[in-house]
Amino acid sequence: MNYYYYIRPMNQRFINPFIGVMIVIFILTIVHLMVDNPILLAERFFPHFGGWIEILLIAFYAGFIIDRMTQGRNISYWRGFTWTLFTIVFFSQLFLGLLGFERFLMTGTLHLPVPALIIGGSLYKLKIGFMPILFLSTIIISGPAWCSQLCYFGAIDLQVSKAGKKPKKLKYKTALKMTFLLLVIAGALILRFFNFDYQVSAWFGGAFGIAGIGIIILISRKKRMMYHCTVYCPIGTVTQYLKFINPFRMYIEQAACTLCMHCKPHCKYDALHTSDNKNGKPGLSCTYCGDCVSSCDTDAIKYKLFNLRDQRAQNAWIIISISLHAFFLALGRI
């Protein structure tokens, strides 16, 4: 019997999760060793060994998710599950921190968890802090994964937009998203120029965040699209343009695409229309989330990375994005 045909697929299946596990262990180990104040939550409760246990648990969790997703086992489900899990963990720790359990806070210094303040806060302070650097780093490493896997607001928008199966086209999308971006930039600079007190500025930031929640509940649900992430959020707009500094791409093989548009209901970012499919690539608002890939009966929607195409490029994207997700899950606190 020729065992090659049985062993080779098993080896390939093992390699993808193994790479993810090693990436997560390597990154979290560096963070754990270099930061004096315990940054891993388990280390704060169980000094000397809790951090190492958490690193292993998070790493093997990442390997498990990578295995599920690279095997094509309902990518959309696992992406939604992991993203929602991160959001629940993030806001649960924030809530416990606000109740007085300071171990659940990163530094003990609170700031508003509103994505728009990554831009607005930096302009108001005229200083690039930790969050802008983290955000830009994710774009360099993974392109638009921030808007499909890493943002603590996005999962809420995703779940609410799933209220129906037939998404509605977003009108005036480009004009509106540029307007919201310019409003945040102009507002931050005005507050800075007129020396508004930090607390007053924080109220404006909080109001923008509350308005975003209202948009999720009212518009994203009605449109069955991620309106907050695609139109309202300035970070989403910046990501749509900066993602091209990253080498990952998605394309639609025109010879294989039948324009059946079965993929359209699976895209919550308004990136798949007949014109996009005819052009051979998703629209600008595409976040490479991959929800549409398994919906295509002819396998026309594919990933590309340099000379790699199809499954290898898709696996590379999954490994990178899930490794980042695991890193955020371990360290995503305020």
C-alpha positions in Angstrom: 0.0 0.0 0.0 1.2 3.5 -0.9 1.0 5.5 2.4 2.2 8.7 0.7 -1.3 9.7 -0.2 -2.4 9.4 3.4 0.6 10.8 5.2 1.1 13.9 3.0 -2.3 15.5 3.6 -1.9 14.8 7.3 1.5 16.6 7.3 0.0 19.6 5.5 -2.9 19.7 7.9 -0.4 19.6 10.8 1.9 22.3 9.5 -0.6 25.2 9.4 -1.7 25.0 13.1 1.9 24.3 14.1 3.0 27.5 12.5 0.3 29.5 14.2 1.1 27.9 17.6 4.8 28.8 17.2 4.0 32.4 16.2 1.8 33.0 19.2 4.2 31.4 21.7 7.1 33.4 20.3 5.3 36.8 20.4 3.7 36.3 23.8 6.9 35.0 25.3 8.8 38.1 24.2 6.1 40.3 25.6 6.0 38.3 28.9 9.7 38.4 29.4 10.3 42.1 28.4 7.5 43.8 30.3 8.2 44.2 34.0 4.6 44.7 35.1 2.7 41.4 34.5 0.8 42.0 31.2 -0.8 38.5 30.9 -3.9 38.2 33.1 -3.1 34.8 34.5 0.3 36.0 35.7 -1.5 38.6 37.8 -3.5 35.9 39.6 -0.8 33.2 39.6 2.7 34.7 39.7 5.7 32.9 38.2 3.7 30.3 36.2 0.3 31.7 35.3 1.6 33.6 32.3 3.3 30.5 30.8 0.1 28.5 31.2 -1.9 31.3 29.5 0.6 31.5 26.6 0.3 27.7 26.0 -3.5 27.8 26.2 -3.8 30.8 23.9 -1.4 29.3 21.4 -3.2 25.9 21.2 -6.5 27.8 20.9 -5.0 29.6 17.9 -3.8 26.3 16.4 -7.3 24.8 16.8 -9.0 27.7 15.1 -6.4 27.7 12.3 -7.0 24.0 11.7 -10.8 24.5 11.5 -10.5 27.4 9.1 -7.7 26.1 6.8 -9.7 22.9 6.4 -12.6 25.0 5.1 -14.9 24.0 7.9 -17.3 26.9 7.9 -14.8 29.8 7.8 -17.6 32.4 8.3 -18.8 30.7 11.5 -15.3 30.5 13.0 -14.5 34.1 12.1 -17.7 35.3 13.7 -17.1 33.1 16.8 -13.5 34.2 17.4 -14.3 37.9 16.7 -17.3 37.8 19.1 -15.3 36.0 21.7 -12.6 38.7 21.7 -15.3 41.4 22.0 -16.9 39.7 24.9 -13.6 39.2 26.7 -12.5 42.8 26.0 -15.6 44.5 27.3 -16.0 42.0 30.2 -12.6 42.9 31.5 -13.4 46.6 31.0 -16.6 46.2 33.0 -14.8 44.3 35.8 -12.1 47.0 35.8 -14.7 49.7 36.2 -16.2 47.8 39.1 -12.9 48.2 40.9 -11.1 45.0 40.0 -7.9 46.7 38.7 -6.2 43.5 37.7 -8.4 43.3 34.7 -7.1 46.7 33.4 -4.0 46.9 31.4 -2.4 49.9 33.2 -5.2 51.2 35.5 -5.5 54.3 33.3 -8.8 54.3 31.4 -9.5 55.7 28.0 -12.5 55.5 25.8 -12.7 52.3 23.8 -13.9 54.1 20.6 -12.1 53.2 17.4 -12.4 56.7 16.0 -10.2 58.0 18.8 -7.2 56.2 17.4 -7.2 59.0 14.9 -9.0 61.7 16.8 -7.0 61.2 20.0 -3.7 61.3 18.3 -4.6 64.6 16.5 -5.9 66.2 19.7 -2.8 65.3 21.6 -0.5 65.8 18.6 1.2 62.6 19.6 1.3 59.1 18.2 0.5 56.7 21.1 0.3 53.0 21.5 -3.0 52.4 19.7 -2.1 54.1 16.4 1.1 52.2 16.3 -0.7 48.9 17.0 -3.3 49.7 14.4 -0.8 50.6 11.7 1.2 47.5 12.6 -1.8 45.3 11.9 -2.2 46.8 8.5 1.4 46.2 7.6 1.2 42.6 8.8 -2.3 41.6 7.7 -3.8 44.4 5.6 -7.5 44.9 6.6 -7.7 42.2 9.3 -8.4 45.0 11.9 -11.8 45.4 10.3 -12.5 41.7 9.9 -11.1 40.1 13.1 -9.4 42.5 15.5 -11.6 45.6 16.3 -13.6 45.4 19.6 -16.6 47.2 17.9 -16.7 45.2 14.6 -18.1 42.0 16.0 -21.1 43.8 17.3 -21.7 45.3 13.9 -21.3 41.9 12.3 -23.8 40.1 14.6 -26.4 42.8 14.3 -26.1 42.9 10.5 -26.9 39.2 10.3 -30.5 40.0 11.1 -31.4 39.2 7.5 -30.0 37.3 4.5 -30.6 39.9 1.8 -28.3 42.8 2.3 -29.2 46.2 0.8 -26.8 48.2 -1.2 -25.4 51.2 0.6 -26.0 54.5 -1.1 -23.6 57.4 -1.1 -21.1 55.2 0.6 -17.9 56.9 -0.5 -19.2 60.4 0.2 -20.5 59.5 3.6 -17.5 57.7 4.8 -15.2 60.5 3.7 -17.5 63.0 5.5 -17.3 61.1 8.8 -13.5 60.8 8.5 -13.1 64.5 7.8 -15.5 65.4 10.7 -13.3 63.4 13.1 -10.1 65.0 11.9 -11.6 68.5 11.8 -13.2 68.1 15.2 -10.0 66.9 16.9 -8.0 69.8 15.4 -10.6 72.3 16.4 -10.7 71.0 20.0 -6.9 71.2 20.0 -6.6 74.6 18.5 -9.1 76.2 20.9 -7.6 74.4 23.9 -10.7 72.5 25.0 -10.3 70.7 28.3 -9.4 67.0 27.9 -12.7 66.0 29.7 -14.7 68.0 27.3 -13.0 66.5 24.4 -13.6 63.0 25.9 -17.3 63.8 26.0 -17.2 64.5 22.3 -15.4 61.2 21.7 -17.9 59.4 23.8 -20.8 60.9 22.0 -19.3 59.8 18.7 -19.0 56.2 20.0 -22.6 56.2 21.4 -23.8 57.5 18.0 -21.9 54.6 16.4 -23.8 52.1 18.6 -27.0 53.7 17.5 -26.0 53.3 13.9 -25.3 49.6 14.5 -28.6 49.0 16.1 -30.7 51.1 13.7 -29.0 51.2 10.3 -26.8 48.1 10.2 -29.8 46.0 11.2 -32.1 47.6 8.7 -29.5 47.5 5.8 -28.2 44.0 6.9 -24.8 45.4 6.2 -22.0 46.4 8.6 -22.8 50.1 8.1 -20.8 51.3 11.2 -17.6 49.6 10.0 -18.0 50.3 6.3 -19.3 53.8 6.3 -19.3 55.5 9.8 -16.0 54.4 11.4 -13.1 56.5 10.2 -10.7 53.7 11.1 -12.6 51.5 8.6 -12.2 54.2 5.9 -8.5 54.6 6.6 -8.0 50.8 6.5 -9.8 50.5 3.1 -7.1 52.7 1.5 -4.0 51.7 3.6 -4.6 48.0 3.2 -2.8 48.1 -0.2 0.6 48.5 1.5 0.2 44.9 2.5 0.8 42.3 -0.3 -2.3 40.2 0.3 -5.1 40.6 -2.3 -8.4 39.0 -3.2 -9.4 38.5 -6.8 -12.3 36.9 -8.7 -11.3 34.6 -11.5 -13.4 35.9 -14.4 -13.2 32.7 -16.4 -14.8 30.8 -13.5 -17.3 33.4 -12.3 -20.8 32.9 -13.7 -22.1 36.1 -12.1 -24.7 34.1 -10.2 -24.0 36.5 -7.3 -24.5 33.8 -4.6 -21.6 35.4 -2.9 -23.3 38.8 -2.4 -25.5 37.9 0.6 -22.5 36.6 2.5 -20.6 39.9 2.2 -21.5 42.3 5.0 -19.1 44.9 3.8 -20.9 45.9 0.6 -17.9 44.8 -1.5 -19.6 42.3 -4.0 -21.8 43.7 -6.7 -22.1 42.5 -10.3 -19.7 45.3 -11.5 -17.1 44.1 -8.9 -17.3 40.5 -10.1 -17.0 41.7 -13.7 -13.9 43.7 -12.8 -12.3 40.6 -11.3 -11.9 41.9 -7.7 -14.1 42.8 -4.7 -14.9 46.4 -4.0 -12.7 48.8 -2.0 -14.6 48.0 1.3 -13.5 44.3 1.1 -11.7 43.2 4.3 -10.5 39.9 3.0 -12.7 38.2 5.7 -13.2 35.2 3.4 -17.0 34.7 4.2 -17.7 34.8 0.5 -15.1 32.2 -0.5 -17.0 29.1 0.5 -20.3 30.5 -0.9 -18.9 30.4 -4.5 -20.0 27.3 -6.3 -17.2 27.6 -8.9 -14.4 28.6 -6.5 -13.9 31.8 -8.4 -13.1 34.0 -5.3 -9.5 33.5 -4.2 -6.7 34.9 -2.2 -3.3 36.0 -3.7 0.0 36.6 -2.0 3.0 37.4 -4.3 3.3 34.3 -6.5 1.1 32.2 -4.2 -2.5 31.8 -5.1 -5.6 30.0 -4.0 -5.3 27.7 -1.0 -1.7 28.5 0.1 -2.4 32.2 0.0 -5.6 31.7 1.9 -3.9 29.6 4.5 -1.2 32.2 5.0 -3.9 34.8 5.5 -5.7 32.7 8.1 -2.5 31.9 10.0 -1.5 35.5 10.2 -5.0 36.9 11.1 -5.7 34.2 13.7 -2.3 34.6 15.3 -3.0 38.4 15.6 -6.4 37.6 17.0 -4.9 35.3 19.6 -2.4 38.1 20.5 -5.2 40.5 20.9 -7.3 38.0 23.0 -4.4 37.7 25.4 -3.5 41.4 25.6 -6.6 43.3 24.5 -7.4 45.3 27.7 -7.6 49.0 28.5 
